[in-house]
Amino acid sequence: MFESTERLEWKVQKRDEELITEFSSKTEVEEQVPKVCMNNYMTIRRETADILPECVIRKILCFLSFKESAQLSILSKTWLQAWLTHPNLNVTVDYHGNNLDIVDNIMKRYRDGIIPIEKFELSHFNSSSQGFPLIDKWFDIALQNGVKDLAFNVPKYSSYRLPIFKILATKSLRELVMWGCHLKRTSLSSGVVNCNSLRLLSLSYVTLGEKMLQTLLNSCPLIVSFVCDYCDGLEKIELVNLQNIKSISIWKGRNQQVKIQAPTLEHLSYFSVPKESSMLDMLDVPNLVSLEYKGDQIPETFVDANFQWSCYPKRLILESTSKTISSFMDRLMYMKSPNYSTPNGSKSLHSQLKDVKVYKLDLIGQLVEFRSEERATRILKEGEKFYFTLEW
């Protein structure tokens, strides 16, 4: 005998509540009413939880993390229902894979209900390959449901092969963040895709070669932000022909050469391995506004021995040895001097530094000006960070 529709809906709802309780316990979600930050902090009480319309509740949950939303799901059935269709999913498979079934049931519900997915963050720390088919299925569900922001985190020793080109073939993708993936095992034969919707590409502790890097960059030529942190397998990081690039962040490994040719670039963060000369070739970056550098030696492509700059940032953050910072300050003061001129005797618009101010963080984390008289009496510490404003 067939069950009534109401009975079936009740059973589905009950099963969802059981899954939420179990998943919340796995992710250490406390069953309490937290404080929600939206312009200011307020406490939502159970007795007033259902006053808000469901559309407003959904909007609130969109501004919260997956874990925070899970905490609020206990307020009422309305909040629970809104959480069941939360567009942002952040799931973690633990080392032993104990919660594979829980995650799989959640993903099935999103697939069967065709629930839109805006952001999908998946961390997979299980060392067994038995869960790999499930990961493939979860990615397929996220892609089919129109995911825009995708983040994937695995240990570097994982043998999982990320379907990178299937992911990049998705027309809705806006951000792609990868941690620990091994892309050297991925075949380049299927690498002809265009992901013109992608705006952020972030690679951290990813293993890949130069050909794969160039294939990825060619596949998403309209990215605005690019991150490359401690990526193995690269002898050279070459960033050219990126039409809309505004921000680049690089933590380079040992013996890695970096070449940047980006007329639209505005922000550059560059971090070099200690006690290694920075092999950075910066060409054609006329619109650079801010530069952050951490390393023992100032790259000659920033400012050479003749005080010639290859770029003219308005803001500079420098973290280096006390000797390097002291020498750099001397260079800036000399360039500000009215007697300064280029080696050929000219004083071009950009060559002449009109004004420079130096700041550093005080004990409570506020920026305070580091004046010349303080510098004359104070010994610089190793690894201090200084902030410069430059007017050319």
C-alpha positions as a Python dict, from the first residue, in 0.01 Angstrom:
ca = {
    (1, 'M'): (0, 0, 0),
    (2, 'F'): (142, 338, -102),
    (3, 'E'): (223, 588, 170),
    (4, 'S'): (57, 928, 161),
    (5, 'T'): (248, 1229, 33),
    (6, 'E'): (242, 1386, 380),
    (7, 'R'): (389, 1071, 532),
    (8, 'L'): (669, 1057, 274),
    (9, 'E'): (751, 1425, 325),
    (10, 'W'): (763, 1367, 701),
    (11, 'K'): (1005, 1074, 659),
    (12, 'V'): (1230, 1275, 426),
    (13, 'Q'): (1227, 1567, 670),
    (14, 'K'): (1307, 1335, 962),
    (15, 'R'): (1596, 1178, 772),
    (16, 'D'): (1733, 1522, 683),
    (17, 'E'): (1719, 1622, 1049),
    (18, 'E'): (1908, 1306, 1145),
    (19, 'L'): (2173, 1379, 881),
    (20, 'I'): (2209, 1736, 1003),
    (21, 'T'): (2249, 1623, 1364),
    (22, 'E'): (2511, 1366, 1268),
    (23, 'F'): (2695, 1601, 1033),
    (24, 'S'): (2688, 1881, 1290),
    (25, 'S'): (2848, 1653, 1547),
    (26, 'K'): (3121, 1561, 1298),
    (27, 'T'): (3194, 1926, 1224),
    (28, 'E'): (3177, 2024, 1592),
    (29, 'V'): (2867, 2238, 1543),
    (30, 'E'): (2739, 2336, 1886),
    (31, 'E'): (2365, 2330, 1940),
    (32, 'Q'): (2333, 2680, 2069),
    (33, 'V'): (2207, 3010, 1940),
    (34, 'P'): (2516, 3200, 1822),
    (35, 'K'): (2565, 3566, 1767),
    (36, 'V'): (2521, 3665, 1406),
    (37, 'C'): (2724, 3946, 1254),
    (38, 'M'): (2529, 4154, 1004),
    (39, 'N'): (2630, 4518, 1030),
    (40, 'N'): (2615, 4476, 1408),
    (41, 'Y'): (2589, 4183, 1648),
    (42, 'M'): (2251, 4065, 1758),
    (43, 'T'): (2119, 3759, 1935),
    (44, 'I'): (1835, 3572, 1766),
    (45, 'R'): (1598, 3416, 2017),
    (46, 'R'): (1395, 3107, 1951),
    (47, 'E'): (1063, 3276, 2028),
    (48, 'T'): (1121, 3541, 1758),
    (49, 'A'): (1298, 3321, 1505),
    (50, 'D'): (995, 3275, 1277),
    (51, 'I'): (900, 3641, 1261),
    (52, 'L'): (1128, 3690, 961),
    (53, 'P'): (999, 3579, 619),
    (54, 'E'): (1174, 3276, 471),
    (55, 'C'): (1318, 3485, 186),
    (56, 'V'): (1490, 3710, 443),
    (57, 'I'): (1619, 3407, 634),
    (58, 'R'): (1769, 3268, 314),
    (59, 'K'): (1936, 3603, 251),
    (60, 'I'): (2083, 3603, 602),
    (61, 'L'): (2221, 3252, 562),
    (62, 'C'): (2387, 3349, 233),
    (63, 'F'): (2612, 3587, 427),
    (64, 'L'): (2713, 3322, 679),
    (65, 'S'): (2950, 3030, 660),
    (66, 'F'): (2820, 2676, 623),
    (67, 'K'): (2898, 2603, 990),
    (68, 'E'): (2728, 2920, 1117),
    (69, 'S'): (2421, 2842, 907),
    (70, 'A'): (2411, 2490, 1052),
    (71, 'Q'): (2406, 2639, 1401),
    (72, 'L'): (2106, 2855, 1314),
    (73, 'S'): (1915, 2562, 1163),
    (74, 'I'): (1804, 2455, 1513),
    (75, 'L'): (1604, 2776, 1567),
    (76, 'S'): (1291, 2655, 1389),
    (77, 'K'): (1162, 2450, 1098),
    (78, 'T'): (1175, 2760, 877),
    (79, 'W'): (1544, 2811, 952),
    (80, 'L'): (1603, 2439, 907),
    (81, 'Q'): (1435, 2438, 567),
    (82, 'A'): (1637, 2742, 461),
    (83, 'W'): (1958, 2568, 568),
    (84, 'L'): (1864, 2254, 373),
    (85, 'T'): (1883, 2465, 56),
    (86, 'H'): (2186, 2671, 158),
    (87, 'P'): (2377, 2763, -162),
    (88, 'N'): (2719, 2740, 3),
    (89, 'L'): (2850, 2393, 89),
    (90, 'N'): (3165, 2341, 297),
    (91, 'V'): (3231, 1972, 362),
    (92, 'T'): (3528, 1783, 502),
    (93, 'V'): (3599, 1413, 468),
    (94, 'D'): (3806, 1312, 769),
    (95, 'Y'): (4121, 1100, 765),
    (96, 'H'): (3933, 773, 819),
    (97, 'G'): (3649, 857, 582),
    (98, 'N'): (3388, 803, 854),
    (99, 'N'): (3152, 1067, 716),
    (100, 'L'): (3158, 971, 346),
    (101, 'D'): (2797, 852, 359),
    (102, 'I'): (2681, 1170, 531),
    (103, 'V'): (2839, 1393, 268),
    (104, 'D'): (2711, 1168, -10),
    (105, 'N'): (2353, 1190, 119),
    (106, 'I'): (2374, 1568, 136),
    (107, 'M'): (2506, 1587, -221),
    (108, 'K'): (2233, 1349, -343),
    (109, 'R'): (1970, 1575, -190),
    (110, 'Y'): (2112, 1874, -377),
    (111, 'R'): (2119, 1671, -698),
    (112, 'D'): (1767, 1531, -669),
    (113, 'G'): (1620, 1864, -562),
    (114, 'I'): (1820, 2055, -826),
    (115, 'I'): (1920, 2294, -548),
    (116, 'P'): (2152, 2570, -680),
    (117, 'I'): (2509, 2561, -548),
    (118, 'E'): (2695, 2892, -541),
    (119, 'K'): (3005, 2780, -352),
    (120, 'F'): (3141, 2430, -299),
    (121, 'E'): (3439, 2377, -66),
    (122, 'L'): (3561, 2020, -32),
    (123, 'S'): (3848, 1904, 190),
    (124, 'H'): (3936, 1536, 154),
    (125, 'F'): (4191, 1398, 401),
    (126, 'N'): (4107, 1029, 368),
    (127, 'S'): (4418, 840, 253),
    (128, 'S'): (4218, 562, 87),
    (129, 'S'): (4135, 575, -284),
    (130, 'Q'): (3798, 408, -225),
    (131, 'G'): (3631, 746, -187),
    (132, 'F'): (3765, 886, -516),
    (133, 'P'): (3456, 785, -722),
    (134, 'L'): (3242, 971, -470),
    (135, 'I'): (3455, 1284, -511),
    (136, 'D'): (3405, 1264, -888),
    (137, 'K'): (3030, 1233, -833),
    (138, 'W'): (3021, 1528, -594),
    (139, 'F'): (3209, 1746, -841),
    (140, 'D'): (2962, 1645, -1114),
    (141, 'I'): (2669, 1743, -891),
    (142, 'A'): (2826, 2079, -805),
    (143, 'L'): (2901, 2151, -1171),
    (144, 'Q'): (2553, 2046, -1285),
    (145, 'N'): (2396, 2268, -1020),
    (146, 'G'): (2577, 2577, -1148),
    (147, 'V'): (2858, 2615, -897),
    (148, 'K'): (3038, 2949, -921),
    (149, 'D'): (3312, 2921, -657),
    (150, 'L'): (3497, 2591, -619),
    (151, 'A'): (3766, 2510, -361),
    (152, 'F'): (3937, 2172, -325),
    (153, 'N'): (4190, 2075, -59),
    (154, 'V'): (4380, 1745, -44),
    (155, 'P'): (4713, 1642, 114),
    (156, 'K'): (5010, 1654, -121),
    (157, 'Y'): (5054, 1279, -95),
    (158, 'S'): (4702, 1213, -228),
    (159, 'S'): (4685, 1020, -556),
    (160, 'Y'): (4348, 1166, -654),
    (161, 'R'): (4335, 1302, -1009),
    (162, 'L'): (4136, 1622, -1018),
    (163, 'P'): (3922, 1649, -1336),
    (164, 'I'): (4063, 1995, -1393),
    (165, 'F'): (3958, 2038, -1756),
    (166, 'K'): (3603, 1918, -1691),
    (167, 'I'): (3586, 2179, -1416),
    (168, 'L'): (3722, 2454, -1641),
    (169, 'A'): (3470, 2363, -1911),
    (170, 'T'): (3194, 2485, -1678),
    (171, 'K'): (3052, 2814, -1803),
    (172, 'S'): (2937, 2934, -1461),
    (173, 'L'): (3270, 2902, -1276),
    (174, 'R'): (3395, 3226, -1122),
    (175, 'E'): (3662, 3117, -871),
    (176, 'L'): (3881, 2806, -858),
    (177, 'V'): (4100, 2741, -552),
    (178, 'M'): (4323, 2432, -530),
    (179, 'W'): (4535, 2311, -237),
    (180, 'G'): (4775, 2018, -254),
    (181, 'C'): (4655, 1880, -589),
    (182, 'H'): (4892, 1683, -811),
    (183, 'L'): (4835, 1801, -1168),
    (184, 'K'): (5146, 1644, -1318),
    (185, 'R'): (4952, 1321, -1353),
    (186, 'T'): (4684, 1496, -1559),
    (187, 'S'): (4694, 1449, -1934),
    (188, 'L'): (4716, 1766, -2142),
    (189, 'S'): (4542, 1601, -2439),
    (190, 'S'): (4203, 1731, -2322),
    (191, 'G'): (4334, 2071, -2222),
    (192, 'V'): (4166, 2279, -2493),
    (193, 'V'): (3892, 2457, -2298),
    (194, 'N'): (3787, 2817, -2250),
    (195, 'C'): (3667, 2928, -1909),
    (196, 'N'): (3607, 3294, -1983),
    (197, 'S'): (3391, 3328, -1672),
    (198, 'L'): (3679, 3255, -1431),
    (199, 'R'): (3806, 3556, -1237),
    (200, 'L'): (4024, 3395, -967),
    (201, 'L'): (4271, 3109, -1009),
    (202, 'S'): (4454, 3007, -691),
    (203, 'L'): (4718, 2732, -669),
    (204, 'S'): (4871, 2650, -330),
    (205, 'Y'): (5112, 2361, -275),
    (206, 'V'): (5006, 2227, -615),
    (207, 'T'): (5246, 2008, -813),
    (208, 'L'): (5252, 2092, -1184),
    (209, 'G'): (5488, 2170, -1472),
    (210, 'E'): (5531, 2477, -1692),
    (211, 'K'): (5317, 2333, -1973),
    (212, 'M'): (5029, 2263, -1738),
    (213, 'L'): (5054, 2612, -1586),
    (214, 'Q'): (5045, 2775, -1930),
    (215, 'T'): (4755, 2552, -2033),
    (216, 'L'): (4560, 2660, -1726),
    (217, 'L'): (4634, 3028, -1788),
    (218, 'N'): (4544, 2998, -2156),
    (219, 'S'): (4217, 2832, -2056),
    (220, 'C'): (4113, 3128, -1843),
    (221, 'P'): (4257, 3440, -2010),
    (222, 'L'): (4021, 3682, -1834),
    (223, 'I'): (4122, 3614, -1474),
    (224, 'V'): (4153, 3918, -1250),
    (225, 'S'): (4344, 3754, -962),
    (226, 'F'): (4612, 3484, -967),
    (227, 'V'): (4775, 3311, -670),
    (228, 'C'): (5072, 3073, -692),
    (229, 'D'): (5204, 2967, -351),
    (230, 'Y'): (5481, 2710, -303),
    (231, 'C'): (5399, 2514, -618),
    (232, 'D'): (5640, 2228, -690),
    (233, 'G'): (5758, 2122, -1034),
    (234, 'L'): (5793, 2474, -1173),
    (235, 'E'): (6133, 2608, -1272),
    (236, 'K'): (5977, 2914, -1428),
    (237, 'I'): (5656, 3102, -1357),
    (238, 'E'): (5570, 3311, -1662),
    (239, 'L'): (5268, 3540, -1651),
    (240, 'V'): (5206, 3713, -1983),
    (241, 'N'): (4907, 3787, -2207),
    (242, 'L'): (4662, 3807, -1918),
    (243, 'Q'): (4430, 4076, -2048),
    (244, 'N'): (4245, 4170, -1727),
    (245, 'I'): (4485, 4071, -1449),
    (246, 'K'): (4474, 4311, -1153),
    (247, 'S'): (4628, 4116, -865),
    (248, 'I'): (4909, 3859, -846),
    (249, 'S'): (5041, 3683, -535),
    (250, 'I'): (5347, 3456, -555),
    (251, 'W'): (5529, 3260, -286),
    (252, 'K'): (5817, 3126, -489),
    (253, 'G'): (6017, 2814, -417),
    (254, 'R'): (6390, 2771, -453),
    (255, 'N'): (6547, 2830, -794),
    (256, 'Q'): (6221, 2943, -950),
    (257, 'Q'): (6239, 3222, -1206),
    (258, 'V'): (5944, 3458, -1230),
    (259, 'K'): (5852, 3669, -1531),
    (260, 'I'): (5560, 3911, -1522),
    (261, 'Q'): (5438, 4113, -1817),
    (262, 'A'): (5106, 4266, -1725),
    (263, 'P'): (5012, 4621, -1827),
    (264, 'T'): (4686, 4600, -1628),
    (265, 'L'): (4847, 4476, -1304),
    (266, 'E'): (4770, 4691, -998),
    (267, 'H'): (4869, 4477, -697),
    (268, 'L'): (5166, 4243, -660),
    (269, 'S'): (5260, 4036, -355),
    (270, 'Y'): (5594, 3860, -397),
    (271, 'F'): (5756, 3641, -134),
    (272, 'S'): (6098, 3486, -180),
    (273, 'V'): (6273, 3200, -2),
    (274, 'P'): (6515, 3327, 269),
    (275, 'K'): (6883, 3359, 179),
    (276, 'E'): (6816, 3334, -193),
    (277, 'S'): (6847, 3603, -457),
    (278, 'S'): (6512, 3691, -612),
    (279, 'M'): (6495, 3590, -976),
    (280, 'L'): (6216, 3825, -1080),
    (281, 'D'): (6182, 3975, -1425),
    (282, 'M'): (5910, 4240, -1426),
    (283, 'L'): (5836, 4396, -1760),
    (284, 'D'): (5566, 4643, -1855),
    (285, 'V'): (5376, 4698, -1531),
    (286, 'P'): (5302, 5072, -1565),
    (287, 'N'): (4979, 5065, -1362),
    (288, 'L'): (5118, 4898, -1051),
    (289, 'V'): (4967, 5068, -745),
    (290, 'S'): (5079, 4853, -453),
    (291, 'L'): (5373, 4619, -406),
    (292, 'E'): (5433, 4380, -116),
    (293, 'Y'): (5769, 4209, -92),
    (294, 'K'): (5919, 3965, 156),
    (295, 'G'): (6275, 3844, 107),
    (296, 'D'): (6637, 3895, 201),
    (297, 'Q'): (6741, 4088, -110),
    (298, 'I'): (6559, 4357, -307),
    (299, 'P'): (6520, 4237, -669),
    (300, 'E'): (6707, 4454, -916),
    (301, 'T'): (6391, 4469, -1123),
    (302, 'F'): (6236, 4680, -845),
    (303, 'V'): (6527, 4920, -814),
    (304, 'D'): (6877, 4860, -948),
    (305, 'A'): (7217, 4982, -830),
    (306, 'N'): (7163, 5309, -1020),
    (307, 'F'): (6832, 5369, -840),
    (308, 'Q'): (6633, 5303, -1157),
    (309, 'W'): (6286, 5165, -1092),
    (310, 'S'): (6105, 4930, -1328),
    (311, 'C'): (5773, 5014, -1161),
    (312, 'Y'): (5640, 5309, -964),
    (313, 'P'): (5403, 5188, -693),
    (314, 'K'): (5225, 5430, -464),
    (315, 'R'): (5226, 5185, -173),
    (316, 'L'): (5502, 4947, -74),
    (317, 'I'): (5514, 4686, 204),
    (318, 'L'): (5861, 4553, 277),
    (319, 'E'): (5967, 4272, 511),
    (320, 'S'): (6335, 4188, 503),
    (321, 'T'): (6661, 4189, 695),
    (322, 'S'): (6753, 4500, 894),
    (323, 'K'): (7048, 4561, 660),
    (324, 'T'): (6834, 4544, 348),
    (325, 'I'): (6563, 4770, 490),
    (326, 'S'): (6816, 5026, 611),
    (327, 'S'): (6987, 5032, 272),
    (328, 'F'): (6652, 5062, 96),
    (329, 'M'): (6551, 5358, 311),
    (330, 'D'): (6880, 5527, 224),
    (331, 'R'): (6806, 5478, -145),
    (332, 'L'): (6462, 5632, -110),
    (333, 'M'): (6595, 5933, 80),
    (334, 'Y'): (6860, 5984, -188),
    (335, 'M'): (6602, 5960, -466),
    (336, 'K'): (6394, 6223, -287),
    (337, 'S'): (6691, 6458, -276),
    (338, 'P'): (6675, 6753, -521),
    (339, 'N'): (7031, 6667, -625),
    (340, 'Y'): (6925, 6322, -748),
    (341, 'S'): (6927, 6256, -1121),
    (342, 'T'): (6934, 5950, -1344),
    (343, 'P'): (7269, 5817, -1471),
    (344, 'N'): (7229, 6013, -1794),
    (345, 'G'): (7166, 6332, -1598),
    (346, 'S'): (6794, 6363, -1670),
    (347, 'K'): (6510, 6393, -1423),
    (348, 'S'): (6208, 6218, -1570),
    (349, 'L'): (5863, 6242, -1416),
    (350, 'H'): (5881, 5896, -1264),
    (351, 'S'): (6250, 5895, -1177),
    (352, 'Q'): (6214, 6182, -931),
    (353, 'L'): (6061, 6074, -602),
    (354, 'K'): (5868, 6372, -467),
    (355, 'D'): (5776, 6240, -125),
    (356, 'V'): (5807, 5926, 84),
    (357, 'K'): (5660, 5835, 421),
    (358, 'V'): (5745, 5529, 627),
    (359, 'Y'): (5510, 5354, 869),
    (360, 'K'): (5527, 5052, 1095),
    (361, 'L'): (5291, 4872, 1328),
    (362, 'D'): (5286, 4972, 1693),
    (363, 'L'): (5222, 4740, 1988),
    (364, 'I'): (4845, 4744, 1937),
    (365, 'G'): (4862, 4684, 1563),
    (366, 'Q'): (4807, 5042, 1445),
    (367, 'L'): (5014, 5202, 1171),
    (368, 'V'): (5228, 5488, 1302),
    (369, 'E'): (5475, 5700, 1109),
    (370, 'F'): (5839, 5598, 1142),
    (371, 'R'): (6016, 5932, 1141),
    (372, 'S'): (6376, 5997, 1044),
    (373, 'E'): (6477, 6098, 1397),
    (374, 'E'): (6346, 5767, 1532),
    (375, 'R'): (6541, 5579, 1269),
    (376, 'A'): (6860, 5758, 1374),
    (377, 'T'): (6829, 5635, 1733),
    (378, 'R'): (6659, 5299, 1692),
    (379, 'I'): (6814, 4969, 1587),
    (380, 'L'): (6605, 4790, 1327),
    (381, 'K'): (6498, 4436, 1409),
    (382, 'E'): (6530, 4138, 1178),
    (383, 'G'): (6210, 4056, 993),
    (384, 'E'): (6034, 4382, 1070),
    (385, 'K'): (5766, 4493, 830),
    (386, 'F'): (5759, 4851, 703),
    (387, 'Y'): (5495, 5035, 503),
    (388, 'F'): (5589, 5306, 252),
    (389, 'T'): (5378, 5561, 69),
    (390, 'L'): (5552, 5694, -241),
    (391, 'E'): (5467, 6003, -444),
    (392, 'W'): (5637, 6023, -782),
}
